Amino acid sequence: MSGTEQLDPAIAARLKRDRDGLVAAVVRQHDTGEVLMLAWMDDEALRRTLSTGRATYWSRSRGQYWVKGETSGHHQYVTSVALDCDGDALLVSVEQVGPACHTGTRTCFTDELPVAVVGEVKA
């Protein structure tokens, strides 16, 4: 990479980043809508994702970029990316190969919490 590539300024202008310059990326399986994981992107991670079709994130714990599946083989091939109405979250639709979670499970959202049902739930 020559270092001159930048995220499209029109896209960058719409992003509302946190104090660390990050935007939440909710990742889902493209054909089922199953929510797989939550990760973080800065402008460069989003640029790489959009330009390569490979999910690239910013690791807050390691302080570096990571391409999903680069070391695990559990790749994410991006089919679309949508920005929410407030500009502070991304919805990344992927073709997930293998588990999405670092624990080896399909999704990171396996621990359901109890919810009190209030009133009648209507369809």
C-alpha positions as CSV (number, residue, x, y, z in Angstrom):
1,M,0.0,0.0,0.0
2,S,1.4,3.4,-1.0
3,G,-0.1,5.2,2.0
4,T,-2.0,7.6,-0.3
5,E,-5.3,5.6,-0.2
6,Q,-8.0,7.1,1.9
7,L,-11.6,6.4,2.7
8,D,-13.9,8.1,0.3
9,P,-14.4,11.6,1.8
10,A,-18.1,11.5,1.3
11,I,-18.3,8.3,3.4
12,A,-15.8,9.6,6.0
13,A,-17.9,12.8,6.5
14,R,-20.9,10.7,7.4
15,L,-19.2,8.7,10.2
16,K,-19.6,9.7,13.8
17,R,-16.7,8.1,15.6
18,D,-16.1,7.6,19.3
19,R,-13.3,9.4,21.1
20,D,-10.9,6.8,19.8
21,G,-11.9,7.3,16.2
22,L,-13.9,4.1,16.0
23,V,-17.3,3.0,14.8
24,A,-19.0,-0.1,15.9
25,A,-19.4,-2.8,13.2
26,V,-22.2,-5.3,13.7
27,V,-21.4,-8.3,11.6
28,R,-24.1,-10.7,10.3
29,Q,-24.4,-13.7,8.0
30,H,-25.6,-12.2,4.7
31,D,-28.2,-14.8,3.7
32,T,-29.8,-15.6,7.1
33,G,-29.3,-12.3,9.0
34,E,-27.8,-14.2,11.9
35,V,-25.8,-11.7,14.1
36,L,-22.2,-13.1,14.4
37,M,-20.1,-10.6,16.2
38,L,-19.4,-7.0,17.1
39,A,-16.1,-5.4,16.1
40,W,-14.6,-2.0,15.6
41,M,-13.5,0.0,12.5
42,D,-11.7,3.2,12.0
43,D,-11.5,5.0,8.6
44,E,-8.6,2.8,7.5
45,A,-10.2,-0.5,8.5
46,L,-13.4,0.5,6.6
47,R,-11.4,1.6,3.6
48,R,-9.6,-1.8,3.5
49,T,-12.9,-3.7,4.0
50,L,-14.6,-1.8,1.1
51,S,-11.7,-2.0,-1.2
52,T,-10.8,-5.7,-0.7
53,G,-14.1,-7.4,0.2
54,R,-12.3,-8.9,3.2
55,A,-13.5,-7.9,6.7
56,T,-10.8,-5.8,8.3
57,Y,-11.1,-4.5,11.9
58,W,-9.2,-2.5,14.5
59,S,-8.3,-4.6,17.5
60,R,-8.5,-2.4,20.6
61,S,-6.7,-5.0,22.7
62,R,-3.8,-5.5,20.3
63,G,-3.7,-2.0,18.9
64,Q,-3.5,-3.2,15.3
65,Y,-5.6,-4.0,12.2
66,W,-6.7,-7.6,11.6
67,V,-8.3,-9.3,8.7
68,K,-10.8,-11.8,9.9
69,G,-9.5,-15.3,9.2
70,E,-5.9,-14.2,8.4
71,T,-4.6,-16.5,11.2
72,S,-7.6,-18.7,12.0
73,G,-8.8,-19.5,8.5
74,H,-12.3,-18.4,9.6
75,H,-12.7,-15.8,6.8
76,Q,-15.4,-13.2,6.3
77,Y,-16.1,-12.3,2.7
78,V,-18.0,-9.1,2.7
79,T,-21.2,-8.9,0.6
80,S,-22.4,-5.4,1.7
81,V,-21.8,-2.7,4.3
82,A,-24.5,-0.3,5.4
83,L,-24.2,2.8,7.6
84,D,-26.9,3.4,10.1
85,C,-29.0,6.6,10.1
86,D,-26.9,8.3,12.8
87,G,-23.6,7.4,11.2
88,D,-22.3,5.8,14.4
89,A,-22.6,2.1,13.5
90,L,-22.0,-0.2,10.5
91,L,-23.8,-3.3,9.5
92,V,-21.4,-5.6,7.7
93,S,-23.0,-8.5,5.9
94,V,-20.6,-11.4,5.2
95,E,-20.2,-15.0,4.0
96,Q,-18.7,-16.5,7.2
97,V,-16.4,-19.4,6.8
98,G,-16.1,-21.4,10.0
99,P,-16.8,-19.9,13.4
100,A,-17.1,-16.1,13.8
101,C,-16.2,-16.0,17.5
102,H,-12.6,-16.4,18.8
103,T,-14.0,-19.0,21.3
104,G,-14.8,-21.3,18.4
105,T,-18.6,-20.8,18.3
106,R,-20.6,-19.8,15.2
107,T,-21.6,-16.5,16.9
108,C,-20.3,-14.4,19.7
109,F,-23.9,-14.0,21.1
110,T,-24.4,-17.3,22.9
111,D,-25.2,-16.2,26.4
112,E,-28.8,-15.2,26.6
113,L,-29.9,-13.2,29.6
114,P,-33.3,-13.5,31.3
115,V,-35.8,-10.9,30.3
116,A,-39.0,-10.0,32.3
117,V,-42.0,-10.0,29.9
118,V,-44.1,-7.0,30.5
119,G,-47.5,-6.9,29.0
120,E,-48.7,-8.8,26.0
121,V,-46.4,-9.4,23.1
122,K,-48.3,-8.9,19.9
123,A,-47.2,-10.1,16.5
